[in-house]
Amino acid sequence: MSRRSLSGSQWWIAAGLLALTLLPALGGITLLADLAGPATPERARFHSSPLPIAIHAVGGMVFCGLGAFQFLRGLRDRHPRYHRIAGRIVLPAGLAMALSGLWMTQIYDFVPEQSWPVRAVRLLFGSATAVGLVLALAAMPPRTSKPAWPRSCSPGPFARAGPSPSRKPQQLRMLKKMQRQPRWSSQAAI
């Protein structure tokens, strides 16, 4: 596995994505702060059902904040564990953001400035985001784990070429069979 360094251009990608996130995140924080206070006439429709707004704002901030670093190839190569853990956080946060956005589009009343094309665009992008995240989940490689056979069957660093008298023939057959199989085949059934 090649160890890539984190170049300046890669950091610019993350910085650009974070900058794109800043304005919607500030809007979400402001709206959440408004929901904590008394209802105003222009925000009365949000006070009737604040849960989708909270889910959308928090999910979006987590999704965009951590998700920006998922695109850094050098970071993925150097710290694959971080990439996996962040992906397990980013994916549900993104789904929560997309589905709550669809929820808000359906339950909140229109204001006169909004038209049906705006609603259609929200439905399109929310659905596309949810479908894309589900496809990303399906495209993830299976998790690799340690071999399924017991440690007593695996050859240690001082293994001899011939059969060991302490090993049973059944254990030797199983060990040979496991060594012939590709590494990923044990995960295909799971």
Secondary structure, DSSP 8 states (H G I E B T S, - for coil): -------HHHHHHHHHHHHHHHHHHHHHHHHHHHHHS---GGGHHHHT--HHHHHHHHHHHHHHHHHGGGG-HHHHHH-HHHHHHHHHHHHHHHHHHHHHHHHHHHHS---TT--HHHHHHHHHHHHHHHHHHHHHHHHS-------SS-TTTS--TT--SS--TTS-HHHHHHHHHHHHS-TTHHHHT-
